[in-house]
């Protein structure tokens, strides 16, 4: 009994490496869609394409504001965060030099000048009218004028004594006279240091060569170191008709004194 080989199927095997064959249901849906699209007229196809593209643009336009807002939020958050900077060393200027911090409460003021002891005080130096040898003196340090004692006070700067051999007496460290107005203590000190105002031995010489004239300014430095400006406001000469002293003189000063 001969053996007959089994019949082989004519169905070809799928090639190796290819994907699985589509299912019949998927093939039928794709076929129907293709057939439906192919059955559309040209106008219908264009309308469908425009509708699909319009829907896609709508979705894109909906996402653009969201993306823009998120970008703004990121920028605002970055702006609100303080930027990290390297700490500056105290007392360093931009050029790198060390400078002490300025104190706004400390104002730059010029140093104070000499203190005014008194200002514009009227002092009178008069020739004594007594026949005795009496002294009239002015102490500018204390701003006082005295008359009476025959001895000239040691602390007086200028004196008149009614004696035959004595006239104007000066007791200062330095003394000068200015015919021009003297406005400051420094100017007065300069005139005092120039000198020129000295004692006069007799009334006759004082009458003929009186250095103290009305309108002039005496500038003195006292033994205590004060600066005196004595403006001569009045000079009055009087004839006494007396054998011992024929003339008398009275001075009126307007004095200002400074501490050095």
C-alpha positions as CSV (number, residue, x, y, z in Angstrom):
1,X,0.0,0.0,0.0
2,X,1.6,3.2,-1.2
3,X,1.8,6.1,1.1
4,X,0.5,9.4,-0.1
5,X,2.2,12.5,1.1
6,X,0.0,14.9,3.0
7,X,-1.3,17.9,1.1
8,X,0.3,21.2,1.9
9,X,-1.7,24.4,2.3
10,X,-1.3,27.0,-0.4
11,X,-1.6,29.9,2.1
12,X,1.7,31.7,2.1
13,X,3.4,32.2,5.4
14,X,3.8,35.9,6.4
15,X,7.2,37.2,5.9
16,X,9.4,37.3,9.0
17,X,10.0,40.7,10.6
18,X,6.7,42.2,9.5
19,X,4.1,43.5,12.0
20,X,0.8,41.7,12.7
21,X,-1.9,41.9,10.1
22,X,-4.6,44.5,10.7
23,X,-7.8,43.1,12.2
24,X,-10.8,42.8,9.9
25,X,-12.8,45.3,12.0
26,X,-10.0,48.0,11.6
27,X,-9.7,47.3,7.9
28,X,-13.4,47.7,7.4
29,X,-13.5,51.0,9.3
30,X,-10.5,52.4,7.4
31,X,-12.0,51.2,4.1
32,X,-15.4,52.8,4.9
33,X,-13.6,56.2,5.9
34,X,-11.6,56.1,2.7
35,X,-14.7,55.3,0.7
36,X,-16.7,58.1,2.4
37,X,-14.0,60.7,1.8
38,X,-13.6,59.6,-1.8
39,X,-17.3,59.9,-2.3
40,X,-17.3,63.6,-1.2
41,X,-17.4,66.2,-3.8
42,X,-14.4,68.6,-4.2
43,X,-16.3,71.4,-2.4
44,X,-17.1,68.9,0.5
45,X,-13.5,67.9,0.7
46,X,-12.3,71.5,0.9
47,X,-14.9,72.3,3.6
48,X,-13.8,69.3,5.7
49,X,-10.2,70.3,5.5
50,X,-10.9,73.9,6.5
51,X,-13.0,72.8,9.4
52,X,-10.2,70.5,10.7
53,X,-7.6,73.2,10.3
54,X,-9.9,75.7,12.1
55,X,-10.3,73.4,15.0
56,X,-6.5,72.9,15.3
57,X,-5.9,76.7,15.2
58,X,-8.6,77.2,17.9
59,X,-6.7,74.8,20.2
60,X,-3.4,76.6,19.5
61,X,-5.0,80.0,20.2
62,X,-6.4,78.7,23.4
63,X,-3.0,77.6,24.6
64,X,-1.1,80.8,23.6
65,X,-2.5,83.1,26.4
66,X,-1.8,80.4,28.9
67,X,1.8,80.1,27.8
68,X,2.1,83.9,27.8
69,X,0.7,84.3,31.3
70,X,3.0,81.6,32.6
71,X,5.9,83.4,31.1
72,X,4.8,86.7,32.8
73,X,4.4,84.9,36.1
74,X,7.9,83.5,35.8
75,X,9.3,87.0,35.1
76,X,7.4,88.6,37.9
77,X,8.7,86.0,40.3
78,X,12.2,86.6,39.1
79,X,11.8,90.3,39.5
80,X,10.4,90.0,43.0
81,X,13.3,87.9,44.2
82,X,16.2,90.1,45.5
83,X,19.3,89.9,43.3
84,X,22.3,88.4,45.1
85,X,25.1,90.9,45.4
86,X,28.5,90.6,46.9
87,X,28.6,92.5,50.3
88,X,30.5,95.7,50.2
89,X,33.3,96.2,52.6
90,X,32.5,99.1,55.0
91,X,34.3,102.4,54.5
92,X,35.4,101.6,50.9
93,X,34.6,104.1,48.1
94,X,33.9,102.9,44.5
95,X,37.6,103.5,43.8
96,X,38.6,101.2,46.5
97,X,40.1,103.8,48.8
98,X,39.2,103.7,52.5
99,X,37.1,106.7,53.6
100,X,35.5,107.3,57.0
101,X,31.7,107.5,57.0
102,X,30.4,111.0,57.0
103,X,28.4,112.1,60.0
104,X,25.5,114.4,58.9
105,X,25.1,115.6,62.5
106,X,28.5,117.2,62.5
107,X,28.6,120.5,60.7
108,X,31.8,122.1,59.6
109,X,31.9,125.4,61.5
110,X,34.8,127.8,61.7
111,X,36.6,128.0,65.1
112,X,35.2,130.6,67.4
113,X,37.1,134.0,67.5
114,X,38.2,135.9,70.5
115,X,35.5,136.3,73.2
116,X,34.1,139.8,73.6
117,X,34.5,141.0,77.3
118,X,32.3,144.0,76.7
119,X,31.4,146.2,73.8
120,X,30.7,149.9,73.3
121,X,31.2,151.0,76.9
122,X,31.7,154.7,77.5
123,X,34.7,155.5,79.7
124,X,35.9,159.0,80.6
125,X,39.4,160.1,81.5
126,X,39.4,163.6,83.0
127,X,42.2,165.8,84.3
128,X,41.7,166.2,88.1
129,X,40.5,169.7,89.1
130,X,42.1,169.5,92.5
131,X,45.2,171.4,93.4
132,X,46.6,168.3,94.9
133,X,48.5,165.7,92.9
134,X,45.5,163.5,92.1
135,X,45.3,160.8,89.4
136,X,42.5,160.0,87.0
137,X,42.9,156.5,85.4
138,X,41.0,154.0,83.2
139,X,41.3,150.2,83.7
140,X,40.1,148.8,80.4
141,X,40.4,145.2,81.7
142,X,37.6,145.9,84.2
143,X,35.9,148.7,82.2
144,X,36.2,151.2,85.0
145,X,37.4,154.9,85.3
146,X,38.6,156.2,88.7
147,X,39.8,159.5,90.1
148,X,41.3,160.3,93.5
149,X,44.4,158.5,94.6
150,X,47.7,160.3,93.9
151,X,49.3,156.9,93.1
152,X,48.5,155.6,89.6
153,X,46.9,152.1,89.9
154,X,49.1,149.3,88.6
155,X,46.2,147.7,86.7
156,X,45.3,150.9,84.8
157,X,46.3,151.2,81.2
158,X,46.0,155.0,80.8
159,X,46.1,157.8,83.4
160,X,46.2,161.6,83.8
161,X,47.9,163.1,86.8
162,X,47.7,166.8,87.9
163,X,51.3,167.4,88.7
164,X,53.9,169.8,87.3
165,X,56.2,167.2,85.9
166,X,53.6,164.6,84.7
167,X,51.0,164.4,82.0
168,X,49.7,161.4,80.2
169,X,50.8,158.0,81.5
170,X,50.6,154.7,79.6
171,X,50.8,151.3,81.2
172,X,50.3,148.7,78.4
173,X,52.2,145.8,76.7
174,X,51.7,147.6,73.4
175,X,49.7,150.6,72.2
176,X,49.1,152.3,68.9
177,X,46.7,154.9,67.3
178,X,44.8,154.6,64.0
179,X,43.1,157.4,62.2
180,X,41.1,155.0,60.1
181,X,38.2,152.9,61.5
182,X,39.2,149.7,63.1
183,X,36.6,147.0,62.7
184,X,38.1,143.8,64.0
185,X,40.2,142.7,67.0
186,X,42.8,141.4,64.6
187,X,43.2,144.8,63.0
188,X,43.4,146.4,66.4
189,X,46.1,144.0,67.4
190,X,48.1,144.9,64.4
191,X,47.9,148.6,65.2
192,X,48.8,148.0,68.8
193,X,51.9,146.1,67.7
194,X,53.0,149.0,65.5
195,X,53.3,151.1,68.7
196,X,53.5,154.9,68.7
197,X,51.3,155.7,71.8
198,X,53.6,156.5,74.7
199,X,53.6,158.5,77.9
200,X,53.9,162.3,77.7
201,X,55.8,164.1,80.4
202,X,54.0,167.4,80.7
203,X,50.7,169.0,79.9
204,X,52.4,171.6,77.7
205,X,53.8,168.8,75.5
206,X,50.6,166.9,75.6
207,X,48.7,170.1,74.5
208,X,51.1,170.6,71.6
209,X,51.6,167.0,70.6
210,X,48.5,165.3,71.8
211,X,48.4,161.9,70.0
212,X,44.8,161.3,71.1
213,X,42.6,163.1,68.6
214,X,38.8,163.0,68.2
215,X,37.7,160.3,65.7
216,X,40.9,158.3,66.1
217,X,41.1,154.8,67.6
218,X,43.4,153.7,70.4
219,X,44.5,150.0,70.1
220,X,46.0,148.5,73.2
221,X,47.1,145.2,74.6
222,X,46.7,145.1,78.3
223,X,49.1,143.4,80.8
224,X,46.5,140.7,81.1
225,X,46.6,140.0,77.4
226,X,43.3,141.5,76.3
227,X,42.8,143.6,73.2
228,X,41.3,147.1,73.6
229,X,39.7,149.2,70.9
230,X,39.0,152.7,72.3
231,X,37.3,155.0,69.9
232,X,37.9,158.7,70.8
233,X,34.5,160.4,70.8
234,X,35.5,163.6,72.5
235,X,38.6,165.6,73.4
236,X,38.0,168.8,75.4
237,X,40.8,171.2,76.5
238,X,40.2,173.7,79.2
239,X,42.3,176.7,80.4
240,X,42.6,176.6,84.2
241,X,44.5,179.9,84.8
242,X,46.4,178.2,87.6
243,X,50.1,178.5,88.2
244,X,50.6,174.7,88.7
245,X,48.6,173.5,85.8
246,X,47.4,175.9,83.1
247,X,45.5,173.4,81.0
248,X,43.3,170.4,81.6
249,X,42.1,167.8,79.1
250,X,39.1,165.4,79.2
251,X,38.8,162.3,77.0
252,X,35.7,160.3,76.3
253,X,36.2,156.8,74.9
254,X,33.8,154.1,73.5
255,X,35.6,150.9,74.3
256,X,35.4,147.3,73.2
257,X,37.6,144.6,74.8
258,X,38.3,141.1,73.5
259,X,40.0,138.1,75.1
260,X,42.8,136.6,73.0
